Amino acid sequence: MLACYLLVVRYKVERGAIGRAGGRSVLGRMSRLHKVFVYGTLKRGEPNHGWFSKDAGGYFKFMGEAKTVEKYPLIIGTKYNIPFLLYSPGEGTNVKGELYEVNDKVFANLDILEDHPNYYIREEREVQCLEDNKKVTTWIYFIKNFKSELLKQTTFESYSSEGPHGLKYVSRYLRDDSSNHRLDIFPSEKS
């Protein structure tokens, strides 16, 4: 039975139906799979989407578009125009994003990008798939400890760095190293 499953997976990898990292097959090692909902710069066509395929041995699969079951405020903050999903359930909107299945390697890379648990906090929450309305429990990265005035900012249902808001995301390598943008987010952050 397992051999049959691996043949099906190998076929899907070779046909491009399953994500690969570095152009290599991901069948070498089995690891746990995790579902992750992304709403910002990790979406397809956004500046950090490459983190899904950053390393050999990484596996990811786009599962479809989804939205949060609970409402949350999605804002764009700091002088670097970073999208933040504030952990304030019931406020904001049902945020639209993308649902992925990833292995441990990709999951660890996403934690590095999001600086979990020092910056974003990853928690399991439900999202609803837009194609079939199915509810799925998935990991979502939130900002949990934030300045209360951030709740007064404009909230968005969906994010794109090139969106009509005119707030283009500034990649890390273009940022001023002497500036601590965390001061704009966290209530007691010291420079």
C-alpha positions as CSV (number, residue, x, y, z in Angstrom):
1,M,0.0,0.0,0.0
2,L,2.8,2.4,0.9
3,A,4.7,1.6,-2.3
4,C,1.5,2.5,-4.3
5,Y,1.1,5.8,-2.4
6,L,4.8,6.7,-3.0
7,L,4.4,6.0,-6.7
8,V,1.4,8.4,-6.9
9,V,3.3,11.1,-4.9
10,R,6.4,10.6,-7.1
11,Y,4.2,11.0,-10.2
12,K,2.7,14.1,-8.9
13,V,6.1,15.6,-8.0
14,E,7.5,14.9,-11.4
15,R,4.4,16.3,-13.1
16,G,4.7,19.5,-11.0
17,A,1.4,19.0,-9.1
18,I,3.3,19.0,-5.8
19,G,5.8,21.7,-4.8
20,R,9.6,21.1,-4.9
21,A,12.4,23.1,-3.5
22,G,15.6,23.6,-5.5
23,G,14.2,21.6,-8.4
24,R,14.7,18.4,-6.4
25,S,12.2,15.7,-5.5
26,V,10.9,15.8,-1.9
27,L,10.5,12.1,-1.6
28,G,13.9,11.5,0.1
29,R,12.7,11.9,3.6
30,M,9.3,11.8,5.1
31,S,8.4,14.5,7.6
32,R,5.2,15.7,9.2
33,L,2.9,17.9,7.1
34,H,1.4,21.1,8.4
35,K,-1.3,23.4,7.1
36,V,-0.4,27.1,7.1
37,F,-2.6,30.1,6.1
38,V,-0.7,33.1,4.7
39,Y,-2.2,36.5,4.2
40,G,0.7,38.8,3.3
41,T,4.1,38.7,1.7
42,L,4.2,34.9,1.6
43,K,1.3,34.7,-0.9
44,R,1.9,33.8,-4.6
45,G,3.3,36.8,-6.5
46,E,4.4,38.6,-3.2
47,P,8.0,39.4,-2.2
48,N,8.5,36.6,0.3
49,H,6.8,33.7,-1.5
50,G,10.3,32.3,-2.3
51,W,10.6,31.2,1.3
52,F,8.4,28.2,0.5
53,S,11.1,26.9,-1.9
54,K,14.1,28.3,-0.1
55,D,15.9,25.0,0.7
56,A,16.3,21.6,-0.9
57,G,14.2,19.0,0.9
58,G,11.4,21.5,1.4
59,Y,7.9,20.5,0.4
60,F,4.9,22.8,-0.1
61,K,1.6,22.5,-1.9
62,F,-0.8,25.3,-2.6
63,M,-4.2,24.1,-1.4
64,G,-6.3,27.0,-2.4
65,E,-7.6,30.4,-1.4
66,A,-9.3,30.7,2.0
67,K,-10.5,33.2,4.6
68,T,-10.4,33.3,8.3
69,V,-13.5,32.0,10.1
70,E,-13.1,34.7,12.8
71,K,-12.6,38.4,12.0
72,Y,-9.2,39.9,12.6
73,P,-7.6,43.3,11.8
74,L,-5.2,43.0,8.9
75,I,-3.1,46.2,8.8
76,I,-0.1,47.5,7.0
77,G,2.3,49.1,9.4
78,T,5.7,50.6,10.0
79,K,7.7,52.7,7.5
80,Y,8.5,49.3,5.8
81,N,4.8,48.7,5.0
82,I,4.7,45.2,6.6
83,P,1.3,43.4,6.7
84,F,0.3,42.4,10.3
85,L,-2.6,40.3,11.4
86,L,-3.3,41.6,14.9
87,Y,-4.7,39.1,17.4
88,S,-7.9,40.8,18.2
89,P,-10.6,38.3,17.4
90,G,-13.9,39.8,16.3
91,E,-12.5,43.0,15.0
92,G,-11.6,43.7,11.4
93,T,-12.7,41.4,8.6
94,N,-12.6,37.8,7.6
95,V,-9.1,38.0,6.1
96,K,-8.5,36.4,2.7
97,G,-5.3,34.5,2.0
98,E,-3.8,31.2,0.8
99,L,-3.7,27.8,2.4
100,Y,-0.6,25.7,2.0
101,E,0.5,22.2,3.1
102,V,4.2,22.2,4.1
103,N,6.7,19.8,5.6
104,D,8.9,20.4,8.7
105,K,11.7,22.0,6.7
106,V,9.5,24.7,5.1
107,F,7.6,25.2,8.4
108,A,10.9,25.9,10.1
109,N,11.9,28.4,7.4
110,L,8.6,30.2,7.8
111,D,9.2,30.4,11.5
112,I,12.6,32.0,10.8
113,L,11.1,34.5,8.4
114,E,8.3,35.4,10.9
115,D,10.7,35.3,13.9
116,H,8.3,33.0,15.7
117,P,7.9,33.2,18.7
118,N,9.7,36.6,19.2
119,Y,7.8,38.7,16.7
120,Y,4.9,36.8,15.2
121,I,3.1,34.1,17.3
122,R,1.9,31.1,15.4
123,E,-1.4,29.6,16.5
124,E,-3.9,27.2,15.1
125,R,-7.2,28.6,13.9
126,E,-9.9,27.8,11.4
127,V,-10.1,29.0,7.9
128,Q,-12.8,28.4,5.3
129,C,-11.7,27.4,1.8
130,L,-13.3,29.7,-0.8
131,E,-13.7,26.9,-3.4
132,D,-15.8,24.5,-1.4
133,N,-16.6,26.3,1.9
134,K,-14.8,23.5,3.9
135,K,-13.4,24.5,7.2
136,V,-9.8,23.6,7.9
137,T,-7.7,24.0,11.1
138,T,-4.4,25.6,10.1
139,W,-1.5,27.6,11.5
140,I,-1.7,31.4,11.3
141,Y,1.0,34.0,12.2
142,F,-0.3,36.8,14.5
143,I,1.0,39.8,16.3
144,K,-0.3,39.3,19.8
145,N,1.3,41.9,21.9
146,F,0.9,45.2,20.1
147,K,0.3,48.9,20.7
148,S,-3.5,49.5,21.1
149,E,-3.4,52.4,18.6
150,L,-2.7,49.9,15.8
151,L,-6.4,48.9,16.1
152,K,-7.3,52.4,14.8
153,Q,-5.5,51.9,11.5
154,T,-7.2,51.0,8.3
155,T,-7.9,47.3,8.0
156,F,-7.8,45.2,4.9
157,E,-9.7,42.1,3.8
158,S,-6.8,41.1,1.5
159,Y,-3.2,42.1,1.1
160,S,-1.0,42.8,-1.9
161,S,2.2,44.7,-1.9
162,E,1.1,46.3,-5.2
163,G,-2.4,47.1,-3.9
164,P,-4.4,50.3,-4.4
165,H,-3.3,51.4,-0.9
166,G,0.0,52.5,-2.4
167,L,2.0,51.0,0.5
168,K,4.6,48.9,-1.2
169,Y,6.4,46.4,1.1
170,V,10.1,47.1,1.7
171,S,12.2,44.0,1.6
172,R,14.6,43.3,4.5
173,Y,17.7,43.9,2.5
174,L,16.6,47.4,1.6
175,R,15.8,48.5,5.2
176,D,17.8,50.8,7.4
177,D,19.8,48.7,9.8
178,S,19.9,51.5,12.4
179,S,16.1,51.7,12.6
180,N,14.1,49.5,15.0
181,H,10.7,49.2,13.4
182,R,9.5,47.0,16.3
183,L,9.1,50.3,18.3
184,D,6.1,51.0,16.0
185,I,4.5,47.7,16.9
186,F,5.3,46.5,20.4
187,P,4.3,48.5,23.5
188,S,7.5,48.1,25.5
189,E,10.1,47.4,22.9
190,K,13.5,49.1,23.6
191,S,15.8,50.2,20.8
